[in-house]
Amino acid sequence: MTHLHAGLSSETTEKARLELNENPDTLHQDIQQVRDMIVTRPDIGFLRTDDDFILRFLRARKFDQVETFRLLAQYFQFRQQNLDMFQSFKVCACSWNSFTDILRAILLSLEVLIENQELQINGFILIIDWSNFSFKQASKLTPNILKLAIEGLQDSFPARFGGIHFVNQPWYIHAMYTIIKPFLKDKTRKRIFLHGNNLNSLHQLIQPECLPSEFGGTLPPYDMGIWARTLLGPDYNDETEYTLTYDALHVRENCGGGGDKDMMKR
């Protein structure tokens, strides 16, 4: 076992071998072969290329090195092409007034969670509660914003999604999904479930023991403060607005003179 497997349970290590084609004996070679492809895309700023970082992309593409590099390139290209979205990222739940704000929050959460190797291998299940998303907010959804969401989550992030569950979605969210559905990969479409107010259908896929009480589960109500403190540290409080550092989102800071700072962000 290499240092890259430190902290992994034997069960998870075996799952990575069986499901993701991960071989501890060739791990460093696999990583280096992906890293060697970077010279083929001088148009992209690869701001992080250490072993731990590349490994999560290999796992997301089951150690297919060509597909891994394509995902790695798309990850940085997406951030490079949407600098305003990332550089103006502020964390304040009270200011999430648009779908773009929600997308930013999801991407930030995933950035923090994907550091966990167990999650890189086991993947994620997302539950999105649309209860408080108004028609006024939905009316601002443009094709470009929907395209941004597809590119940011489906095409540019190194995560394995076991399921994406919509709950309490009004009719206009269902209409939005109908619009973007043709642009989703078949694998993605099969993992998106629209439950509406039918918690029984949700419980058929996720055990109530794993859900908070507002979703008919046996866990305590969801506490957004726990999420915020996980992302921002134990000193977080609801009255403070936080601006995320660039290194947390892996984008290059834009200098006032119009050029980019030639430095690597970790």
Secondary structure by P-SEA (a helix, b strand, c coil): cccccccccaaaaaaaaacccccccaaaaaaaaaaaacccccccccccccaaaaaaaaaaaccaaaaaaaaaaaaaaaaaacccccccccccccccccaaaaaaaaaaaaaaaacccccccccbbbbbbcccccaaaaaaccaaaaaaaaaaccccccccccbbbbccccaaaaaaaaaacccccaaaaaacccccccaaaaaacccccccccccccccccccaaaaaaaaccccccccbbbbbcccccbbbbbcccccccccccc
